[in-house]
Amino acid sequence: MRLPRGSAFTLMSIAAGVVAAAAVGTAWFPLVRDRELRALDEQARQLELVTLLAVDQLQTRLDEGDSPLLDEDMEAITPAPSDRTAAVRSSAEAILKRIAALADLERMVLVDRRHRLLGAVPSRPASIYGDISPDPALDACDLSQVFQDRRQVRADFRDTDHSRKQAICMPLRADDGTVMGALVVVGDSDAVLRATRQRGRDALLLITVATLAGLVSIAGVRRLLRPLTRVSQAAARIASGERGVRVEVGGPQEMQQLAHAINALASSVESREDEIGSRMHVVHQLSRMVAHEVRNPLQSLSLLVTLARTEDSAESRDGQLRLIEDEIHVLEGVVQRFLSQSGPLRVAPSPCDIGVVEQAAAIAYPRAAASGIRLRIQAPPRLSIVADGTLVRRALENLILNALEFAGTVPGRAGRVTVSLVREDNEIMLVVDDDGPGVPFELRKRIFEADVSSKPGGTGLGLALVRQVFEAHGGDIRCEDSPLGGARFVATLPATLPATLPRSPVAGAKG
């Protein structure tokens, strides 16, 4: 008899599955037994914790005042006085009932050194208290070991209904260490074993179903074991980085699905490559932004260091050194902000005043003096705003440094830059004017876009970053003609930031 193509492989797979199932079944029963033992040990640990808690509560209650349980004369009285037994029962069972309500227990029994019943949960008939009460748990614990050796005893036993139980017996000690009684906590081992076996049966059923499903899947896979040369060649070409690779869809349904999958994989790889290329472009843009934001402070630092070296006045030199320190902090903030930046530019607003303008101007003064340009600040003595002082300062520095580059370049103009700060209603206006050549009208709408610059060698990033800063605060910026003859940049900030702005999780730096 000749087997159909693929049948030999299927039969071998089924045989291997049967052998695996037999091996699993053989190893299963020891595993189940080990799980049962671990479950019983876990139950014993839980019972021990409950017993420790109950003993601690009982001893605390008994230490608060006189009690028959700690009365050494009580041991010599037979039978135990009913009134004193009732006092112990009332006090002890109140504690035991609270603890039993928190744990899944079969019962709890409290006895004295003569094995007389002093308390029980569930409660027993009143006539039994104060006398010896037969209980398989007490016999299994061998209370003589508990009283003589003063140690905890764990016992497994069969109850009166032949069910399997587990007990923890623990002594109660007086202040002098004398054992005056014992507490026995009983748990239902059969219930624990039933739950463990049920979980084992569920797991075995799951393995059986999974094995059968695997065998059925193997039987179905045989139809796919056909020559796949075209598919493998296409996969190799895709792996080598070739683009535009596609597999012709045809043949059986399985082959068509595989061809569709290979084609989808090729499209996915190409899309992923395009996405990576886009991300690399973003990374390149980000690196250019970092370079731009770092370059201006570095130029200011270089100029400030030169001035500090040649400054004779200690007070002026200290002021320049403070400016250098401020610029170093600005650089740190720039780097940290770009490292943590994701999504829209986030602001960390805090109250600040015109010190932001003064600090930006202080950094620009040395460069203005070196170029012979007059830098003038027009601002009220005090004007508070709520903004991210660090970002606003950097944006204003960019505007001032841009103005300094163009000021004085037109023949006949002395070179002037004016920075104004005014408040109109609920808006704060920052205005930077210069007497340079100005910005052509057709370029004004695009001047704030990345890679657009009106100066030779410019990166086109400075004004783009400035616009991001003011828009992140809920404001805007525009370019106009300046009364000085050059360009005027007007930036607006709301006096109070909108609640919907993207805010930095880090507290904003003070301006």
C-alpha positions as CSV (number, residue, x, y, z in Angstrom):
1,M,0.0,0.0,0.0
2,R,1.4,3.3,-1.0
3,L,0.9,6.2,1.4
4,P,-0.2,9.6,0.0
5,R,2.4,12.3,-0.1
6,G,3.0,13.7,3.4
7,S,1.2,10.8,5.2
8,A,4.5,9.3,6.4
9,F,5.5,12.5,8.1
10,T,2.0,12.8,9.6
11,L,2.1,9.2,11.0
12,M,5.5,9.9,12.5
13,S,4.2,13.1,14.0
14,I,1.2,11.3,15.5
15,A,3.4,8.6,16.9
16,A,5.7,11.1,18.5
17,G,2.7,12.9,20.0
18,V,1.4,9.6,21.5
19,V,4.8,8.9,23.0
20,A,5.0,12.4,24.4
21,A,1.5,12.1,25.9
22,A,2.4,8.8,27.5
23,A,5.6,10.3,28.9
24,V,3.6,13.2,30.3
25,G,1.1,10.9,31.9
26,T,3.8,8.8,33.5
27,A,5.5,11.8,35.0
28,W,2.2,13.5,35.9
29,F,1.3,11.4,39.0
30,P,4.5,12.1,41.0
31,L,4.1,15.8,40.1
32,V,0.5,15.7,41.5
33,R,1.7,14.0,44.7
34,D,4.4,16.6,45.1
35,R,1.8,19.4,44.5
36,E,-0.4,17.9,47.2
37,L,2.5,17.8,49.7
38,R,3.3,21.4,49.0
39,A,-0.3,22.4,49.4
40,L,-0.5,20.7,52.8
41,D,2.7,22.4,53.8
42,E,1.3,25.8,52.7
43,Q,-1.9,25.0,54.7
44,A,0.3,24.2,57.8
45,R,2.1,27.6,57.4
46,Q,-1.2,29.4,57.2
47,L,-2.5,27.6,60.3
48,E,0.7,28.4,62.1
49,L,0.3,32.1,61.4
50,V,-3.3,32.0,62.6
51,T,-2.3,30.2,65.7
52,L,0.5,32.7,66.5
53,L,-2.0,35.5,66.1
54,A,-4.6,33.9,68.3
55,V,-2.0,33.0,71.0
56,D,-0.7,36.5,71.0
57,Q,-4.2,38.0,71.3
58,L,-5.1,35.5,74.1
59,Q,-2.0,36.2,76.1
60,T,-2.4,40.0,75.7
61,R,-6.0,39.7,77.1
62,L,-5.0,37.4,79.9
63,D,-2.1,39.7,80.9
64,E,-4.5,42.6,81.4
65,G,-6.0,41.2,84.6
66,D,-6.6,38.1,86.8
67,S,-7.8,35.1,84.9
68,P,-8.6,31.5,85.8
69,L,-6.3,30.3,83.0
70,L,-3.3,31.8,84.7
71,D,-4.4,30.8,88.2
72,E,-2.1,28.0,89.4
73,D,-4.7,26.9,91.9
74,M,-7.1,26.3,89.1
75,E,-5.2,23.2,88.1
76,A,-5.8,21.4,91.4
77,I,-9.6,22.0,91.3
78,T,-11.7,19.2,89.8
79,P,-14.1,19.9,88.2
80,A,-13.2,23.5,87.2
81,P,-15.4,26.1,88.8
82,S,-18.2,26.9,86.3
83,D,-18.1,30.6,86.9
84,R,-14.4,31.0,86.4
85,T,-14.6,28.7,83.3
86,A,-17.4,30.8,81.9
87,A,-15.2,33.9,82.4
88,V,-12.4,32.4,80.4
89,R,-14.8,31.1,77.8
90,S,-16.4,34.5,77.3
91,S,-13.0,36.3,77.0
92,A,-11.3,33.7,74.9
93,E,-14.1,32.8,72.4
94,A,-14.6,36.5,71.6
95,I,-11.0,36.6,70.4
96,L,-11.1,33.3,68.6
97,K,-14.3,34.1,66.8
98,R,-12.8,37.3,65.3
99,I,-9.7,35.4,64.2
100,A,-11.8,32.5,62.8
101,A,-13.8,35.0,60.7
102,L,-10.6,36.0,58.9
103,A,-9.3,32.5,58.1
104,D,-10.8,29.4,56.6
105,L,-10.6,27.1,59.7
106,E,-12.3,23.9,60.7
107,R,-12.3,24.7,64.4
108,M,-10.2,26.1,67.3
109,V,-9.9,24.6,70.8
110,L,-8.5,26.1,74.0
111,V,-7.6,23.7,76.9
112,D,-5.7,24.0,80.2
113,R,-2.8,21.8,81.4
114,R,-5.3,19.1,82.5
115,H,-6.9,19.0,79.0
116,R,-10.1,20.7,80.2
117,L,-12.0,22.7,77.6
118,L,-11.9,26.4,78.2
119,G,-13.0,27.8,74.8
120,A,-13.9,26.5,71.3
121,V,-15.0,27.8,67.9
122,P,-17.5,26.8,66.9
123,S,-18.9,26.9,70.4
124,R,-19.9,23.7,72.2
125,P,-22.6,22.9,74.8
126,A,-22.0,24.8,78.0
127,S,-22.0,21.6,80.1
128,I,-18.8,20.5,78.3
129,Y,-16.7,23.5,79.3
130,G,-14.5,23.0,82.4
131,D,-14.2,19.2,81.8
132,I,-12.1,17.0,79.5
133,S,-13.6,17.1,76.0
134,P,-12.7,14.2,73.6
135,D,-11.4,15.6,70.4
136,P,-9.2,13.7,67.8
137,A,-7.2,16.9,67.3
138,L,-6.1,16.9,71.0
139,D,-5.1,13.2,70.8
140,A,-3.2,13.8,67.5
141,C,-1.3,16.7,68.9
142,D,0.0,14.8,71.9
143,L,-0.5,17.7,74.3
144,S,2.1,16.2,76.7
145,Q,4.8,17.3,74.3
146,V,3.3,20.8,74.1
147,F,3.2,21.2,77.9
148,Q,6.5,19.5,78.7
149,D,8.7,20.6,75.8
150,R,7.0,24.0,75.5
151,R,7.0,23.7,71.7
152,Q,4.6,23.8,68.8
153,V,3.3,20.5,67.4
154,R,1.9,19.9,63.9
155,A,-0.3,16.8,63.5
156,D,-2.2,15.1,60.6
157,F,-5.2,13.0,61.7
158,R,-8.5,11.5,60.7
159,D,-11.5,13.2,62.2
160,T,-14.6,11.4,63.6
161,D,-16.1,11.5,60.1
162,H,-12.9,9.9,58.7
163,S,-12.0,13.1,56.8
164,R,-8.4,14.2,56.7
165,K,-7.5,17.1,58.9
166,Q,-4.4,19.0,60.0
167,A,-3.8,20.7,63.3
168,I,-1.3,23.1,64.9
169,C,-1.0,23.0,68.7
170,M,0.8,25.8,70.4
171,P,1.4,26.5,74.2
172,L,0.2,29.6,76.1
173,R,2.8,30.8,78.5
174,A,2.5,32.9,81.7
175,D,4.9,35.8,82.4
176,D,7.3,33.4,84.1
177,G,7.4,31.1,81.1
178,T,5.1,28.5,82.7
179,V,2.8,26.7,80.2
180,M,-0.7,27.3,81.5
181,G,-2.7,26.0,78.4
182,A,-2.7,25.1,74.8
183,L,-4.5,26.4,71.6
184,V,-5.3,23.9,68.9
185,V,-6.2,25.2,65.4
186,V,-7.6,22.6,62.9
187,G,-7.8,22.9,59.1
188,D,-9.6,20.8,56.5
189,S,-6.9,19.0,54.6
190,D,-9.4,17.2,52.3
191,A,-10.7,20.5,51.0
192,V,-7.1,21.6,50.2
193,L,-6.3,18.3,48.5
194,R,-9.6,18.5,46.5
195,A,-8.7,22.0,45.2
196,T,-5.2,20.9,44.4
197,R,-6.4,17.8,42.5
198,Q,-8.9,19.9,40.6
199,R,-6.2,22.3,39.5
200,G,-4.1,19.2,38.5
201,R,-7.0,17.8,36.5
202,D,-7.6,21.1,34.8
203,A,-3.9,21.3,33.9
204,L,-3.9,17.7,32.6
205,L,-7.0,18.4,30.5
206,L,-5.4,21.5,29.1
207,I,-2.2,19.6,28.2
208,T,-4.3,16.8,26.6
209,V,-6.4,19.3,24.6
210,A,-3.2,21.1,23.5
211,T,-1.6,17.8,22.5
212,L,-4.6,16.8,20.4
213,A,-4.7,20.2,18.9
214,G,-1.0,20.0,18.1
215,L,-1.5,16.6,16.4
216,V,-4.4,17.9,14.4
217,S,-2.3,20.9,13.3
218,I,0.5,18.7,12.3
219,A,-1.8,16.6,10.2
220,G,-3.0,19.7,8.5
221,V,0.5,21.1,7.9
222,R,1.5,18.2,5.6
223,R,-0.4,19.8,2.8
224,L,1.9,22.8,3.0
225,L,5.1,20.6,2.6
226,R,5.5,21.3,-1.1
227,P,8.3,22.9,-3.0
228,L,8.6,26.5,-1.9
229,T,11.6,27.6,-4.0
230,R,10.1,30.8,-5.2
231,V,9.0,31.8,-1.7
232,S,12.4,31.0,-0.2
233,Q,14.2,32.9,-3.0
234,A,12.0,35.9,-2.5
235,A,12.6,35.8,1.3
236,A,16.3,35.7,0.7
237,R,16.1,38.7,-1.6
238,I,14.1,40.6,0.9
239,A,16.6,39.7,3.6
240,S,19.4,41.1,1.4
241,G,17.7,44.5,1.3
242,E,16.3,44.3,-2.2
243,R,13.2,46.4,-2.6
244,G,10.2,45.8,-4.8
245,V,10.3,42.0,-4.4
246,R,6.9,40.4,-4.7
247,V,5.7,36.7,-5.0
248,E,3.2,35.7,-7.7
249,V,-0.1,34.7,-6.0
250,G,-1.3,31.3,-7.3
251,G,-1.7,27.6,-6.5
252,P,-3.5,26.1,-3.5
253,Q,-5.1,28.3,-0.9
254,E,-2.3,27.7,1.6
255,M,0.2,28.8,-1.1
256,Q,-1.8,31.9,-1.8
257,Q,-1.9,32.8,1.8
258,L,1.9,32.3,2.1
259,A,2.4,34.4,-1.0
260,H,0.2,37.1,0.5
261,A,2.2,36.9,3.7
262,I,5.5,37.3,1.9
263,N,4.3,40.2,-0.1
264,A,2.9,41.8,3.1
265,L,6.3,41.2,4.8
266,A,8.1,42.9,1.9
267,S,5.8,45.9,2.0
268,S,6.2,46.1,5.8
269,V,10.0,46.0,5.5
270,E,10.0,48.7,2.9
271,S,7.6,50.8,5.0
272,R,9.8,50.3,8.0
273,E,12.9,51.4,6.1
274,D,11.0,54.5,5.0
275,E,10.0,55.2,8.6
276,I,13.5,54.7,9.8
277,G,14.7,57.2,7.1
278,S,12.1,59.7,8.3
279,R,13.2,59.3,11.9
280,M,16.8,59.7,10.9
281,H,15.8,63.0,9.2
282,V,14.1,64.0,12.5
283,V,17.3,63.1,14.4
284,H,19.3,65.2,12.0
285,Q,17.0,68.1,12.5
286,L,17.1,67.7,16.2
287,S,20.9,67.6,16.2
288,R,20.9,70.8,14.1
289,M,18.6,72.5,16.6
290,V,20.8,71.4,19.5
291,A,23.9,72.8,17.7
292,H,22.1,76.1,17.0
293,E,20.9,76.5,20.6
294,V,24.4,75.7,22.0
295,R,26.3,77.8,19.5
296,N,25.0,81.2,20.6
297,P,25.7,80.7,24.3
298,L,29.2,79.4,23.4
299,Q,29.9,82.6,21.4
300,S,28.7,84.7,24.3
301,L,30.8,82.7,26.7
302,S,33.9,83.2,24.5
303,L,33.3,87.0,24.4
304,L,32.6,87.2,28.2
305,V,35.7,85.2,29.0
306,T,37.8,87.6,26.9
307,L,36.2,90.6,28.6
308,A,36.7,89.1,32.0
309,R,40.4,88.6,31.4
310,T,41.0,92.2,30.5
311,E,38.6,93.7,33.1
312,D,40.5,95.7,35.8
313,S,37.5,96.3,38.1
314,A,36.8,93.3,40.4
315,E,33.1,94.2,40.6
316,S,32.7,94.2,36.8
317,R,34.7,91.0,36.5
318,D,32.5,89.3,39.1
319,G,29.4,90.5,37.1
320,Q,30.8,89.0,33.9
321,L,31.7,85.7,35.7
322,R,28.1,85.6,37.0
323,L,26.9,86.0,33.4
324,I,29.3,83.2,32.4
325,E,27.8,81.0,35.1
326,D,24.3,81.8,34.0
327,E,25.1,80.9,30.4
328,I,26.6,77.5,31.5
329,H,23.3,76.8,33.3
330,V,21.4,77.8,30.1
331,L,23.5,75.3,28.2
332,E,22.7,72.6,30.7
333,G,19.0,73.4,30.5
334,V,19.1,73.3,26.7
335,V,20.8,69.9,26.6
336,Q,18.5,68.5,29.3
337,R,15.4,69.8,27.6
338,F,16.4,68.2,24.2
339,L,17.3,64.9,26.0
340,S,13.9,64.7,27.7
341,Q,11.8,66.2,24.9
342,S,9.2,64.1,23.1
343,G,6.1,65.4,21.3
344,P,5.2,69.1,21.5
345,L,7.5,71.5,23.3
346,R,6.7,71.4,27.0
347,V,6.8,74.5,29.2
348,A,7.5,74.7,32.9
349,P,5.8,78.0,33.9
350,S,6.6,79.9,37.0
351,P,6.2,83.6,38.1
352,C,9.0,85.8,36.7
353,D,9.5,89.5,35.8
354,I,11.4,91.7,33.4
355,G,14.6,90.1,34.7
356,V,14.2,87.7,31.8
357,V,14.6,90.6,29.4
358,E,17.5,92.1,31.4
359,Q,19.3,88.7,31.5
360,A,18.9,88.2,27.7
361,A,20.2,91.8,27.1
362,A,23.1,91.3,29.5
363,I,24.3,88.4,27.4
364,A,24.0,90.4,24.2
365,Y,25.6,93.7,25.5
366,P,29.2,92.5,25.0
367,R,28.6,91.5,21.4
368,A,26.7,94.8,20.8
369,A,29.6,96.8,22.3
370,A,32.2,94.8,20.2
371,S,30.2,95.6,17.0
372,G,29.6,99.3,17.9
373,I,25.8,98.8,18.0
374,R,23.7,100.7,20.5
375,L,21.4,98.2,22.4
376,R,18.5,99.9,24.3
377,I,16.0,98.3,26.7
378,Q,12.6,99.8,27.2
379,A,10.7,98.1,29.9
380,P,8.7,99.1,33.0
381,P,10.4,99.0,36.4
382,R,8.3,96.0,37.4
383,L,6.2,93.7,35.3
384,S,5.4,90.1,36.4
385,I,4.5,87.3,34.0
386,V,3.9,83.6,34.3
387,A,6.1,81.8,31.8
388,D,8.9,79.3,31.4
389,G,11.7,81.9,32.1
390,T,14.4,79.8,30.6
391,L,12.6,79.3,27.3
392,V,11.5,82.9,27.0
393,R,15.0,84.1,27.8
394,R,16.5,81.8,25.1
395,A,13.9,82.9,22.5
396,L,14.5,86.6,23.3
397,E,18.3,86.1,23.1
398,N,17.9,84.6,19.6
399,L,15.8,87.6,18.5
400,I,18.3,90.1,20.0
401,L,21.4,88.3,18.5
402,N,19.6,88.1,15.1
403,A,18.9,91.9,15.3
404,L,22.6,92.6,16.2
405,E,23.7,90.7,13.1
406,F,21.7,93.0,10.8
407,A,21.9,96.3,12.7
408,G,24.3,98.8,11.2
409,T,24.7,97.0,7.9
410,V,22.8,99.6,6.0
411,P,25.1,102.6,5.0
412,G,24.1,105.8,6.8
413,R,22.6,104.0,9.8
414,A,24.4,104.0,13.1
415,G,23.4,100.6,14.2
416,R,20.6,100.4,16.8
417,V,18.6,97.6,18.4
418,T,15.7,98.3,20.8
419,V,14.0,95.8,23.0
420,S,10.6,96.8,24.4
421,L,8.3,95.1,26.8
422,V,4.8,96.3,27.4
423,R,1.5,95.0,28.7
424,E,-1.8,95.4,26.8
425,D,-4.9,94.0,28.6
426,N,-4.1,90.3,29.2
427,E,-1.2,90.2,26.8
428,I,2.5,90.8,27.3
429,M,4.3,92.1,24.2
430,L,8.0,91.6,23.5
431,V,9.2,93.8,20.6
432,V,12.7,93.7,19.1
433,D,13.6,96.5,16.5
434,D,16.7,97.0,14.4
435,D,17.9,99.4,11.8
436,G,19.1,96.7,9.4
437,P,17.8,96.0,5.9
438,G,14.6,94.4,7.2
439,V,12.8,91.3,6.0
440,P,11.3,91.2,2.4
441,F,7.5,91.1,2.5
442,E,7.3,87.9,0.6
443,L,9.6,86.2,3.1
444,R,7.9,87.3,6.3
445,K,5.3,84.4,6.4
446,R,8.0,81.8,5.8
447,I,10.8,83.3,8.0
448,F,9.7,81.2,11.0
449,E,9.8,77.9,9.1
450,A,12.8,75.6,9.6
451,D,15.5,75.8,6.9
452,V,14.3,79.3,5.8
453,S,16.9,82.0,6.5
454,S,17.5,85.6,5.1
455,K,21.2,85.6,5.9
456,P,24.0,83.8,4.1
457,G,25.1,80.7,5.9
458,G,22.1,80.8,8.3
459,T,20.6,77.4,9.5
460,G,17.0,78.7,9.5
461,L,16.4,77.1,12.9
462,G,16.7,80.1,15.3
463,L,13.4,81.8,14.4
464,A,11.7,78.4,14.1
465,L,12.7,77.6,17.7
466,V,11.5,81.1,18.8
467,R,8.1,80.5,17.3
468,Q,7.9,77.1,19.0
469,V,8.6,78.8,22.4
470,F,5.9,81.5,22.1
471,E,3.3,79.1,20.6
472,A,4.0,76.6,23.4
473,H,3.0,79.4,25.8
474,G,-0.2,80.1,23.9
475,G,1.2,83.2,22.2
476,D,2.6,84.0,18.8
477,I,5.2,86.0,16.9
478,R,5.1,88.1,13.7
479,C,7.5,90.1,11.6
480,E,6.8,93.7,10.6
481,D,8.6,96.9,9.4
482,S,10.4,98.7,12.2
483,P,10.3,102.4,12.8
484,L,14.1,102.2,12.9
485,G,14.0,101.2,9.2
486,G,14.8,97.5,9.6
487,A,12.8,94.6,10.9
488,R,10.5,94.4,13.9
489,F,9.7,91.1,15.6
490,V,6.6,91.3,17.8
491,A,6.1,88.3,20.2
492,T,3.0,88.0,22.5
493,L,2.5,86.0,25.6
494,P,-0.7,85.6,27.6
495,A,-0.5,87.0,31.1
496,T,-1.9,83.7,32.4
497,L,-1.0,80.5,30.7
498,P,-3.9,78.4,29.4
499,A,-4.5,75.2,31.4
500,T,-4.3,73.0,28.2
501,L,-0.7,73.8,27.4
502,P,1.8,70.8,27.4
503,R,3.6,71.3,30.7
504,S,7.0,69.9,31.7
505,P,6.9,67.5,34.7
506,V,10.0,69.3,36.0
507,A,9.5,72.6,37.8
508,G,10.4,75.6,35.6
509,A,13.6,77.5,36.1
510,K,13.3,80.9,37.5
511,G,13.8,83.6,34.9
